[in-house]
Amino acid sequence: MRNLLRIVLRCCLALSLAGATTFSTHAAELPALSESAKPFSFVVLGDVHYTRPKFEVSKVIAGIARSVKDCQPPVAFVCQTGDIAEGGTYGMKDGKRVYRQANHDEMKEELAFAMKDVTERFRLPLFIAVGNHDKHAGGKAFPEVALPLLSRELGVTVTQNCYGFRYGNSCFVFLDFAAKDFDAQRKCAEELLANARAAGVRHIFLFAHYPLWTLIRPGFSSQKFTDSLMPIFKQFPVDAFFCGHTHNTAAWVRHFDGATITQIQGVTCQSSPELVPMEERRTLMMPREELSYYWGHLSGPPAGLYLVTVDGERVRVQFRSGAKMLREFEWREPGRITDTKKQEPRPSVVVTEATLKKATAATLALCWWGEDGADIGVSLNGEHVAKARLDPTMRNSNAFASEKRIPIPTEKLRLLRLANDVTLGNPSRAIFGVGHAYLEIKLSDGRTARTTVSNRFLFSATQAEGESAGKTEGWKIIPSEALVSVNLGQPLGPMRLIFAGNEK
């Protein structure tokens, strides 16, 4: 009996000692990693997608780590906005490229390697938000691998994907884009932020994988997730919401439903040597009048990252390609952003009537959604010029993703104008939508000129007609203010497409 009592007392003592240095975050405690008032920096990485067995992206991460090694003020930690792991591999089956999701053990291997590699490359703490690829193989691998590592960095027992901490005068909260209970997650975040406010925190940074709203990728956000966070943006002055997922880079400020929201989006693994502004190729899905600040690119630069510096009341953000700064902006109050360095504008080919006469080829480019596909006719400035087949698209994230390029016959180039009206016929009465449309011409000197992009998505049927036919996906993923519907069987358009230099 005495031996049993001794064992119980030892266990109680051990638990008591453990409780002195570690505790559970389910009560929304907010550990402080530093109380210093000195300026500090942190790195934000977008989608990384470590992929077994070679983990080749490790070289990119090593280069980024070297590029920020001597930054001033020093980098204190690294934040990553999800999809740190790929969670699968591509292969060929029956002549087709197919994707095989990782199993549980493979998923754990990727996550463990990724988190260890980033931590060792930077020699700094790593904090991450869970991504959809990180949830592959049933989603159990992420909490098994990531939460113990996060617990070690924070000195607390992290039991869920919503967690936070303080550093200096700032609060950092990480969220799950697909939480099982969004109300519970919101309450957790509200408690963390209330604790931060009580501690006198000046800056608030939120991190998640999914964007609140997407600018150009329909189906890549979650309305339930966004709606769950709106009370937070109304209660607390959030400096910035960092996210990834769409493999675009962008920053914007939106004034919506009484809240001012700054979203900063990035990608680390997918790069392009040329950063193409979104508005040159895609229809923006948010009203420009609601955006007081905006820039965005279709992809990310090589070794893309954000370097964020907090200095008292000022926050400065550098958009970088490794050591090269591409853009810099800052604010002292959330939503009031000032650019301190902009990228040089891309040169555009100004088109005149004389230029049009030198066109040797022309193409109509557009993206589409259609669960059954569609055969369409194309009219340019009132005259039929081409037919095209729009193949069936998969639902959700593949809608409006692929670009269809429809050649304009050489004998029809005479129809081109500085301002063009393009109409699409729907002889088969198919239900589909198109967007991201523009005209592109090749000139005799080899240059390429393009028009503006269509400012709305066009749907071949009303929503009621779509529902009657069981085809509703398009209306779910395109905001109502960004689309125009016609009655089934009527022509779509016209879309007004204007060559550069003739917009006014």
SULDAQUI-V421818 format. One record per residue. N is the residue number from 1. RES is the residue in three letters. OMEGA is omega in radians with two decimals (NA if undefined). D_FIRST is the distance of its C-alpha to the first C-alpha in whole Angstrom. Layout:
n:N res:RES omega:OMEGA d_first:D_FIRST
n:N res:RES omega:OMEGA d_first:D_FIRST
This chain:
n:1 res:MET omega:3.13 d_first:0
n:2 res:ARG omega:3.12 d_first:4
n:3 res:ASN omega:3.12 d_first:5
n:4 res:LEU omega:3.13 d_first:5
n:5 res:LEU omega:3.11 d_first:6
n:6 res:ARG omega:-3.13 d_first:9
n:7 res:ILE omega:3.14 d_first:10
n:8 res:VAL omega:3.14 d_first:11
n:9 res:LEU omega:3.12 d_first:12
n:10 res:ARG omega:3.12 d_first:14
n:11 res:CYS omega:3.13 d_first:15
n:12 res:CYS omega:3.13 d_first:17
n:13 res:LEU omega:3.14 d_first:18
n:14 res:ALA omega:3.12 d_first:20
n:15 res:LEU omega:3.12 d_first:21
n:16 res:SER omega:3.12 d_first:23
n:17 res:LEU omega:3.12 d_first:24
n:18 res:ALA omega:-3.13 d_first:26
n:19 res:GLY omega:3.13 d_first:27
n:20 res:ALA omega:-3.07 d_first:29
n:21 res:THR omega:-3.12 d_first:31
n:22 res:THR omega:3.10 d_first:31
n:23 res:PHE omega:-3.05 d_first:31
n:24 res:SER omega:3.12 d_first:33
n:25 res:THR omega:-3.11 d_first:36
n:26 res:HIS omega:3.08 d_first:36
n:27 res:ALA omega:3.08 d_first:36
n:28 res:ALA omega:2.98 d_first:40
n:29 res:GLU omega:-3.07 d_first:39
n:30 res:LEU omega:-3.12 d_first:41
n:31 res:PRO omega:3.10 d_first:40
n:32 res:ALA omega:3.11 d_first:43
n:33 res:LEU omega:3.09 d_first:44
n:34 res:SER omega:3.06 d_first:47
n:35 res:GLU omega:-3.07 d_first:48
n:36 res:SER omega:3.09 d_first:51
n:37 res:ALA omega:-3.12 d_first:54
n:38 res:LYS omega:3.03 d_first:56
n:39 res:PRO omega:3.11 d_first:58
n:40 res:PHE omega:3.10 d_first:56
n:41 res:SER omega:2.97 d_first:57
n:42 res:PHE omega:-3.13 d_first:55
n:43 res:VAL omega:3.02 d_first:56
n:44 res:VAL omega:3.08 d_first:56
n:45 res:LEU omega:3.03 d_first:57
n:46 res:GLY omega:-3.13 d_first:58
n:47 res:ASP omega:-3.10 d_first:57
n:48 res:VAL omega:3.06 d_first:57
n:49 res:HIS omega:2.96 d_first:56
n:50 res:TYR omega:-3.06 d_first:54
n:51 res:THR omega:3.07 d_first:55
n:52 res:ARG omega:0.07 d_first:54
n:53 res:PRO omega:-3.00 d_first:55
n:54 res:LYS omega:3.12 d_first:57
n:55 res:PHE omega:-3.01 d_first:56
n:56 res:GLU omega:-3.14 d_first:59
n:57 res:VAL omega:3.10 d_first:59
n:58 res:SER omega:3.13 d_first:57
n:59 res:LYS omega:3.11 d_first:60
n:60 res:VAL omega:3.14 d_first:61
n:61 res:ILE omega:3.11 d_first:58
n:62 res:ALA omega:3.12 d_first:58
n:63 res:GLY omega:3.10 d_first:62
n:64 res:ILE omega:3.14 d_first:60
n:65 res:ALA omega:3.12 d_first:58
n:66 res:ARG omega:-3.05 d_first:60
n:67 res:SER omega:-3.11 d_first:63
n:68 res:VAL omega:-3.03 d_first:60
n:69 res:LYS omega:-3.05 d_first:59
n:70 res:ASP omega:-3.13 d_first:61
n:71 res:CYS omega:3.05 d_first:62
n:72 res:GLN omega:-0.12 d_first:62
n:73 res:PRO omega:-3.04 d_first:60
n:74 res:PRO omega:3.05 d_first:57
n:75 res:VAL omega:-3.08 d_first:55
n:76 res:ALA omega:-3.11 d_first:52
n:77 res:PHE omega:-3.12 d_first:51
n:78 res:VAL omega:3.05 d_first:52
n:79 res:CYS omega:-3.13 d_first:52
n:80 res:GLN omega:-2.94 d_first:52
n:81 res:THR omega:3.01 d_first:53
n:82 res:GLY omega:-2.97 d_first:52
n:83 res:ASP omega:3.03 d_first:53
n:84 res:ILE omega:3.11 d_first:52
n:85 res:ALA omega:3.12 d_first:52
n:86 res:GLU omega:3.10 d_first:54
n:87 res:GLY omega:3.12 d_first:52
n:88 res:GLY omega:3.14 d_first:55
n:89 res:THR omega:3.06 d_first:58
n:90 res:TYR omega:3.08 d_first:62
n:91 res:GLY omega:-3.14 d_first:63
n:92 res:MET omega:3.07 d_first:66
n:93 res:LYS omega:-3.12 d_first:66
n:94 res:ASP omega:3.10 d_first:70
n:95 res:GLY omega:-3.14 d_first:72
n:96 res:LYS omega:3.10 d_first:70
n:97 res:ARG omega:-3.09 d_first:67
n:98 res:VAL omega:-3.12 d_first:64
n:99 res:TYR omega:3.09 d_first:60
n:100 res:ARG omega:3.10 d_first:57
n:101 res:GLN omega:3.07 d_first:54
n:102 res:ALA omega:3.00 d_first:51
n:103 res:ASN omega:-3.03 d_first:48
n:104 res:HIS omega:-3.11 d_first:45
n:105 res:ASP omega:3.11 d_first:44
n:106 res:GLU omega:3.12 d_first:48
n:107 res:MET omega:3.11 d_first:47
n:108 res:LYS omega:3.13 d_first:44
n:109 res:GLU omega:-3.13 d_first:46
n:110 res:GLU omega:-3.12 d_first:49
n:111 res:LEU omega:-3.13 d_first:46
n:112 res:ALA omega:3.13 d_first:44
n:113 res:PHE omega:-3.08 d_first:48
n:114 res:ALA omega:-3.10 d_first:49
n:115 res:MET omega:3.11 d_first:47
n:116 res:LYS omega:-3.09 d_first:46
n:117 res:ASP omega:3.13 d_first:50
n:118 res:VAL omega:-3.14 d_first:51
n:119 res:THR omega:-3.10 d_first:48
n:120 res:GLU omega:3.13 d_first:49
n:121 res:ARG omega:-3.11 d_first:53
n:122 res:PHE omega:-3.01 d_first:53
n:123 res:ARG omega:-3.10 d_first:50
n:124 res:LEU omega:3.05 d_first:49
n:125 res:PRO omega:3.12 d_first:46
n:126 res:LEU omega:3.07 d_first:47
n:127 res:PHE omega:-3.02 d_first:47
n:128 res:ILE omega:2.94 d_first:48
n:129 res:ALA omega:-3.10 d_first:49
n:130 res:VAL omega:3.09 d_first:48
n:131 res:GLY omega:-3.13 d_first:51
n:132 res:ASN omega:3.08 d_first:52
n:133 res:HIS omega:3.10 d_first:53
n:134 res:ASP omega:-3.14 d_first:49
n:135 res:LYS omega:3.12 d_first:48
n:136 res:HIS omega:-3.13 d_first:50
n:137 res:ALA omega:3.05 d_first:48
n:138 res:GLY omega:3.05 d_first:46
n:139 res:GLY omega:-3.10 d_first:45
n:140 res:LYS omega:-3.07 d_first:41
n:141 res:ALA omega:-3.08 d_first:42
n:142 res:PHE omega:3.12 d_first:43
n:143 res:PRO omega:3.14 d_first:40
n:144 res:GLU omega:-3.09 d_first:38
n:145 res:VAL omega:-2.96 d_first:40
n:146 res:ALA omega:-3.02 d_first:41
n:147 res:LEU omega:3.06 d_first:38
n:148 res:PRO omega:3.12 d_first:36
n:149 res:LEU omega:3.08 d_first:39
n:150 res:LEU omega:3.10 d_first:40
n:151 res:SER omega:3.14 d_first:37
n:152 res:ARG omega:-3.12 d_first:37
n:153 res:GLU omega:-3.05 d_first:40
n:154 res:LEU omega:-3.08 d_first:39
n:155 res:GLY omega:3.09 d_first:36
n:156 res:VAL omega:3.08 d_first:35
n:157 res:THR omega:3.12 d_first:33
n:158 res:VAL omega:-3.05 d_first:36
n:159 res:THR omega:-3.10 d_first:36
n:160 res:GLN omega:-3.07 d_first:39
n:161 res:ASN omega:3.00 d_first:43
n:162 res:CYS omega:-3.14 d_first:44
n:163 res:TYR omega:-3.13 d_first:43
n:164 res:GLY omega:3.09 d_first:44
n:165 res:PHE omega:3.03 d_first:44
n:166 res:ARG omega:2.97 d_first:47
n:167 res:TYR omega:-3.08 d_first:49
n:168 res:GLY omega:-3.11 d_first:51
n:169 res:ASN omega:-3.03 d_first:53
n:170 res:SER omega:3.10 d_first:52
n:171 res:CYS omega:-3.11 d_first:50
n:172 res:PHE omega:-3.13 d_first:49
n:173 res:VAL omega:-3.13 d_first:48
n:174 res:PHE omega:-2.98 d_first:48
n:175 res:LEU omega:3.09 d_first:48
n:176 res:ASP omega:-3.11 d_first:48
n:177 res:PHE omega:-3.09 d_first:51
n:178 res:ALA omega:3.14 d_first:50
n:179 res:ALA omega:3.13 d_first:47
n:180 res:LYS omega:-3.12 d_first:45
n:181 res:ASP omega:-3.10 d_first:46
n:182 res:PHE omega:3.11 d_first:48
n:183 res:ASP omega:3.12 d_first:48
n:184 res:ALA omega:3.12 d_first:44
n:185 res:GLN omega:3.11 d_first:45
n:186 res:ARG omega:3.12 d_first:48
n:187 res:LYS omega:3.09 d_first:46
n:188 res:CYS omega:-3.14 d_first:43
n:189 res:ALA omega:3.13 d_first:47
n:190 res:GLU omega:3.10 d_first:48
n:191 res:GLU omega:3.11 d_first:44
n:192 res:LEU omega:-3.10 d_first:45
n:193 res:LEU omega:3.05 d_first:48
n:194 res:ALA omega:3.07 d_first:48
n:195 res:ASN omega:3.11 d_first:45
n:196 res:ALA omega:3.12 d_first:48
n:197 res:ARG omega:3.13 d_first:50
n:198 res:ALA omega:3.14 d_first:48
n:199 res:ALA omega:3.10 d_first:48
n:200 res:GLY omega:3.14 d_first:52
n:201 res:VAL omega:-3.14 d_first:52
n:202 res:ARG omega:-3.04 d_first:56
n:203 res:HIS omega:3.12 d_first:56
n:204 res:ILE omega:3.10 d_first:54
n:205 res:PHE omega:3.09 d_first:54
n:206 res:LEU omega:-3.12 d_first:53
n:207 res:PHE omega:3.04 d_first:52
n:208 res:ALA omega:-3.13 d_first:53
n:209 res:HIS omega:-3.12 d_first:54
n:210 res:TYR omega:2.98 d_first:56
n:211 res:PRO omega:3.04 d_first:59
n:212 res:LEU omega:3.02 d_first:60
n:213 res:TRP omega:3.07 d_first:63
n:214 res:THR omega:3.11 d_first:65
n:215 res:LEU omega:-3.01 d_first:69
n:216 res:ILE omega:-3.08 d_first:70
n:217 res:ARG omega:3.12 d_first:67
n:218 res:PRO omega:3.08 d_first:67
n:219 res:GLY omega:-3.08 d_first:64
n:220 res:PHE omega:3.05 d_first:62
n:221 res:SER omega:-3.14 d_first:60
n:222 res:SER omega:-3.12 d_first:58
n:223 res:GLN omega:3.12 d_first:59
n:224 res:LYS omega:3.12 d_first:56
n:225 res:PHE omega:-3.14 d_first:54
n:226 res:THR omega:-3.13 d_first:57
n:227 res:ASP omega:-3.11 d_first:57
n:228 res:SER omega:-3.09 d_first:54
n:229 res:LEU omega:-3.08 d_first:54
n:230 res:MET omega:3.08 d_first:57
n:231 res:PRO omega:3.13 d_first:56
n:232 res:ILE omega:-3.13 d_first:54
n:233 res:PHE omega:3.11 d_first:58
n:234 res:LYS omega:-3.10 d_first:59
n:235 res:GLN omega:-2.97 d_first:56
n:236 res:PHE omega:3.12 d_first:56
n:237 res:PRO omega:-3.10 d_first:58
n:238 res:VAL omega:3.13 d_first:57
n:239 res:ASP omega:-3.10 d_first:59
n:240 res:ALA omega:3.02 d_first:59
n:241 res:PHE omega:-3.13 d_first:57
n:242 res:PHE omega:-3.11 d_first:57
n:243 res:CYS omega:-3.14 d_first:57
n:244 res:GLY omega:2.97 d_first:59
n:245 res:HIS omega:-3.01 d_first:59
n:246 res:THR omega:-3.09 d_first:63
n:247 res:HIS omega:2.95 d_first:64
n:248 res:ASN omega:2.97 d_first:66
n:249 res:THR omega:-3.08 d_first:66
n:250 res:ALA omega:2.98 d_first:67
n:251 res:ALA omega:3.12 d_first:66
n:252 res:TRP omega:3.04 d_first:68
n:253 res:VAL omega:-3.14 d_first:67
n:254 res:ARG omega:3.05 d_first:67
n:255 res:HIS omega:-2.96 d_first:68
n:256 res:PHE omega:3.02 d_first:67
n:257 res:ASP omega:3.09 d_first:66
n:258 res:GLY omega:-3.14 d_first:65
n:259 res:ALA omega:3.03 d_first:63
n:260 res:THR omega:-2.98 d_first:64
n:261 res:ILE omega:3.04 d_first:63
n:262 res:THR omega:3.09 d_first:63
n:263 res:GLN omega:3.11 d_first:62
n:264 res:ILE omega:-2.97 d_first:62
n:265 res:GLN omega:-3.11 d_first:62
n:266 res:GLY omega:3.07 d_first:62
n:267 res:VAL omega:-3.12 d_first:62
n:268 res:THR omega:-2.97 d_first:61
n:269 res:CYS omega:-3.06 d_first:61
n:270 res:GLN omega:-3.01 d_first:65
n:271 res:SER omega:3.08 d_first:68
n:272 res:SER omega:3.13 d_first:71
n:273 res:PRO omega:3.12 d_first:74
n:274 res:GLU omega:3.14 d_first:76
n:275 res:LEU omega:-3.09 d_first:74
n:276 res:VAL omega:3.09 d_first:76
n:277 res:PRO omega:-3.10 d_first:76
n:278 res:MET omega:-3.01 d_first:74
n:279 res:GLU omega:3.08 d_first:77
n:280 res:GLU omega:-3.07 d_first:79
n:281 res:ARG omega:-2.99 d_first:78
n:282 res:ARG omega:3.04 d_first:76
n:283 res:THR omega:3.13 d_first:76
n:284 res:LEU omega:-3.04 d_first:74
n:285 res:MET omega:3.09 d_first:72
n:286 res:MET omega:3.12 d_first:71
n:287 res:PRO omega:-3.11 d_first:74
n:288 res:ARG omega:-3.13 d_first:75
n:289 res:GLU omega:3.09 d_first:76
n:290 res:GLU omega:-3.10 d_first:72
n:291 res:LEU omega:3.12 d_first:72
n:292 res:SER omega:3.09 d_first:73
n:293 res:TYR omega:-3.12 d_first:72
n:294 res:TYR omega:2.77 d_first:72
n:295 res:TRP omega:-3.14 d_first:72
n:296 res:GLY omega:3.13 d_first:71
n:297 res:HIS omega:-3.13 d_first:71
n:298 res:LEU omega:-3.08 d_first:71
n:299 res:SER omega:3.03 d_first:69
n:300 res:GLY omega:3.07 d_first:67
n:301 res:PRO omega:3.01 d_first:68
n:302 res:PRO omega:3.13 d_first:67
n:303 res:ALA omega:-3.08 d_first:64
n:304 res:GLY omega:3.11 d_first:64
n:305 res:LEU omega:2.93 d_first:61
n:306 res:TYR omega:3.02 d_first:61
n:307 res:LEU omega:-3.05 d_first:61
n:308 res:VAL omega:3.11 d_first:60
n:309 res:THR omega:3.09 d_first:60
n:310 res:VAL omega:-3.11 d_first:59
n:311 res:ASP omega:-3.10 d_first:61
n:312 res:GLY omega:-3.13 d_first:60
n:313 res:GLU omega:-3.07 d_first:62
n:314 res:ARG omega:3.02 d_first:63
n:315 res:VAL omega:3.12 d_first:62
n:316 res:ARG omega:-3.13 d_first:64
n:317 res:VAL omega:3.03 d_first:64
n:318 res:GLN omega:2.99 d_first:66
n:319 res:PHE omega:-2.94 d_first:66
n:320 res:ARG omega:2.91 d_first:66
n:321 res:SER omega:-3.01 d_first:67
n:322 res:GLY omega:-3.12 d_first:65
n:323 res:ALA omega:-3.07 d_first:67
n:324 res:LYS omega:3.09 d_first:70
n:325 res:MET omega:-3.13 d_first:70
n:326 res:LEU omega:-3.11 d_first:71
n:327 res:ARG omega:3.10 d_first:71
n:328 res:GLU omega:3.09 d_first:69
n:329 res:PHE omega:-3.06 d_first:69
n:330 res:GLU omega:3.06 d_first:67
n:331 res:TRP omega:3.00 d_first:66
n:332 res:ARG omega:3.03 d_first:65
n:333 res:GLU omega:-3.12 d_first:65
n:334 res:PRO omega:3.08 d_first:63
n:335 res:GLY omega:-3.13 d_first:66
n:336 res:ARG omega:-3.00 d_first:69
n:337 res:ILE omega:3.06 d_first:69
n:338 res:THR omega:3.04 d_first:72
n:339 res:ASP omega:3.04 d_first:73
n:340 res:THR omega:3.00 d_first:73
n:341 res:LYS omega:3.09 d_first:74
n:342 res:LYS omega:3.02 d_first:75
n:343 res:GLN omega:3.07 d_first:76
n:344 res:GLU omega:3.14 d_first:80
n:345 res:PRO omega:3.10 d_first:81
n:346 res:ARG omega:3.10 d_first:82
n:347 res:PRO omega:3.11 d_first:86
n:348 res:SER omega:3.12 d_first:87
n:349 res:VAL omega:3.11 d_first:90
n:350 res:VAL omega:-3.06 d_first:93
n:351 res:VAL omega:3.06 d_first:95
n:352 res:THR omega:3.08 d_first:98
n:353 res:GLU omega:3.12 d_first:101
n:354 res:ALA omega:3.12 d_first:102
n:355 res:THR omega:-3.11 d_first:99
n:356 res:LEU omega:-3.13 d_first:98
n:357 res:LYS omega:3.13 d_first:102
n:358 res:LYS omega:3.13 d_first:100
n:359 res:ALA omega:3.12 d_first:97
n:360 res:THR omega:3.13 d_first:97
n:361 res:ALA omega:3.10 d_first:94
n:362 res:ALA omega:-3.10 d_first:92
n:363 res:THR omega:2.94 d_first:88
n:364 res:LEU omega:3.10 d_first:86
n:365 res:ALA omega:3.09 d_first:83
n:366 res:LEU omega:3.03 d_first:80
n:367 res:CYS omega:-2.99 d_first:77
n:368 res:TRP omega:2.94 d_first:76
n:369 res:TRP omega:3.07 d_first:74
n:370 res:GLY omega:-3.06 d_first:75
n:371 res:GLU omega:3.12 d_first:72
n:372 res:ASP omega:-3.05 d_first:75
n:373 res:GLY omega:-3.11 d_first:78
n:374 res:ALA omega:2.97 d_first:81
n:375 res:ASP omega:-3.04 d_first:85
n:376 res:ILE omega:2.98 d_first:86
n:377 res:GLY omega:-3.10 d_first:90
n:378 res:VAL omega:3.06 d_first:90
n:379 res:SER omega:3.14 d_first:93
n:380 res:LEU omega:3.13 d_first:94
n:381 res:ASN omega:3.01 d_first:96
n:382 res:GLY omega:-3.12 d_first:97
n:383 res:GLU omega:3.12 d_first:98
n:384 res:HIS omega:-3.10 d_first:96
n:385 res:VAL omega:-3.05 d_first:95
n:386 res:ALA omega:2.95 d_first:92
n:387 res:LYS omega:3.14 d_first:90
n:388 res:ALA omega:3.07 d_first:86
n:389 res:ARG omega:3.02 d_first:83
n:390 res:LEU omega:-3.10 d_first:80
n:391 res:ASP omega:3.10 d_first:77
n:392 res:PRO omega:3.07 d_first:74
n:393 res:THR omega:3.00 d_first:71
n:394 res:MET omega:-3.07 d_first:68
n:395 res:ARG omega:2.97 d_first:66
n:396 res:ASN omega:-2.92 d_first:65
n:397 res:SER omega:3.11 d_first:64
n:398 res:ASN omega:3.09 d_first:67
n:399 res:ALA omega:3.13 d_first:70
n:400 res:PHE omega:-3.10 d_first:72
n:401 res:ALA omega:-3.11 d_first:71
n:402 res:SER omega:-3.13 d_first:73
n:403 res:GLU omega:3.05 d_first:77
n:404 res:LYS omega:-3.14 d_first:80
n:405 res:ARG omega:-3.05 d_first:83
n:406 res:ILE omega:-3.12 d_first:86
n:407 res:PRO omega:3.00 d_first:90
n:408 res:ILE omega:-3.11 d_first:93
n:409 res:PRO omega:-3.09 d_first:96
n:410 res:THR omega:-3.09 d_first:98
n:411 res:GLU omega:3.14 d_first:101
n:412 res:LYS omega:-3.13 d_first:99
n:413 res:LEU omega:3.12 d_first:98
n:414 res:ARG omega:-3.11 d_first:101
n:415 res:LEU omega:-3.08 d_first:99
n:416 res:LEU omega:3.09 d_first:97
n:417 res:ARG omega:3.06 d_first:97
n:418 res:LEU omega:3.04 d_first:95
n:419 res:ALA omega:-2.99 d_first:94
n:420 res:ASN omega:3.01 d_first:93
n:421 res:ASP omega:-3.14 d_first:92
n:422 res:VAL omega:3.14 d_first:90
n:423 res:THR omega:3.13 d_first:89
n:424 res:LEU omega:3.07 d_first:88
n:425 res:GLY omega:-3.10 d_first:89
n:426 res:ASN omega:-3.05 d_first:87
n:427 res:PRO omega:-3.11 d_first:89
n:428 res:SER omega:3.12 d_first:86
n:429 res:ARG omega:3.11 d_first:85
n:430 res:ALA omega:3.08 d_first:81
n:431 res:ILE omega:-3.09 d_first:78
n:432 res:PHE omega:3.07 d_first:77
n:433 res:GLY omega:3.07 d_first:77
n:434 res:VAL omega:3.09 d_first:78
n:435 res:GLY omega:3.11 d_first:78
n:436 res:HIS omega:-3.04 d_first:78
n:437 res:ALA omega:3.04 d_first:82
n:438 res:TYR omega:3.05 d_first:84
n:439 res:LEU omega:3.12 d_first:87
n:440 res:GLU omega:3.11 d_first:88
n:441 res:ILE omega:3.02 d_first:91
n:442 res:LYS omega:-3.14 d_first:92
n:443 res:LEU omega:-3.07 d_first:95
n:444 res:SER omega:3.12 d_first:98
n:445 res:ASP omega:3.09 d_first:96
n:446 res:GLY omega:-3.13 d_first:93
n:447 res:ARG omega:3.11 d_first:91
n:448 res:THR omega:3.08 d_first:89
n:449 res:ALA omega:-3.11 d_first:89
n:450 res:ARG omega:3.05 d_first:87
n:451 res:THR omega:2.91 d_first:87
n:452 res:THR omega:3.13 d_first:85
n:453 res:VAL omega:3.09 d_first:82
n:454 res:SER omega:-3.03 d_first:82
n:455 res:ASN omega:3.10 d_first:80
n:456 res:ARG omega:2.94 d_first:79
n:457 res:PHE omega:-3.14 d_first:78
n:458 res:LEU omega:3.13 d_first:80
n:459 res:PHE omega:-3.04 d_first:79
n:460 res:SER omega:-3.12 d_first:81
n:461 res:ALA omega:3.02 d_first:80
n:462 res:THR omega:3.13 d_first:79
n:463 res:GLN omega:3.12 d_first:75
n:464 res:ALA omega:3.11 d_first:76
n:465 res:GLU omega:3.09 d_first:78
n:466 res:GLY omega:3.13 d_first:75
n:467 res:GLU omega:3.14 d_first:73
n:468 res:SER omega:3.14 d_first:75
n:469 res:ALA omega:-3.12 d_first:75
n:470 res:GLY omega:3.13 d_first:71
n:471 res:LYS omega:-2.99 d_first:72
n:472 res:THR omega:-2.98 d_first:70
n:473 res:GLU omega:-3.08 d_first:68
n:474 res:GLY omega:-3.12 d_first:71
n:475 res:TRP omega:3.13 d_first:71
n:476 res:LYS omega:-2.98 d_first:67
n:477 res:ILE omega:3.09 d_first:67
n:478 res:ILE omega:3.11 d_first:70
n:479 res:PRO omega:-3.07 d_first:70
n:480 res:SER omega:-3.12 d_first:73
n:481 res:GLU omega:-3.11 d_first:75
n:482 res:ALA omega:-3.10 d_first:75
n:483 res:LEU omega:3.04 d_first:77
n:484 res:VAL omega:3.13 d_first:80
n:485 res:SER omega:2.99 d_first:80
n:486 res:VAL omega:3.04 d_first:84
n:487 res:ASN omega:-3.07 d_first:84
n:488 res:LEU omega:3.14 d_first:84
n:489 res:GLY omega:3.12 d_first:87
n:490 res:GLN omega:3.08 d_first:88
n:491 res:PRO omega:3.10 d_first:89
n:492 res:LEU omega:3.10 d_first:86
n:493 res:GLY omega:0.14 d_first:87
n:494 res:PRO omega:2.98 d_first:89
n:495 res:MET omega:-3.12 d_first:87
n:496 res:ARG omega:-3.08 d_first:89
n:497 res:LEU omega:-2.95 d_first:88
n:498 res:ILE omega:3.13 d_first:90
n:499 res:PHE omega:-3.08 d_first:91
n:500 res:ALA omega:3.13 d_first:90
n:501 res:GLY omega:-3.08 d_first:92
n:502 res:ASN omega:-3.02 d_first:93
n:503 res:GLU omega:-3.06 d_first:90
n:504 res:LYS omega:NA d_first:92
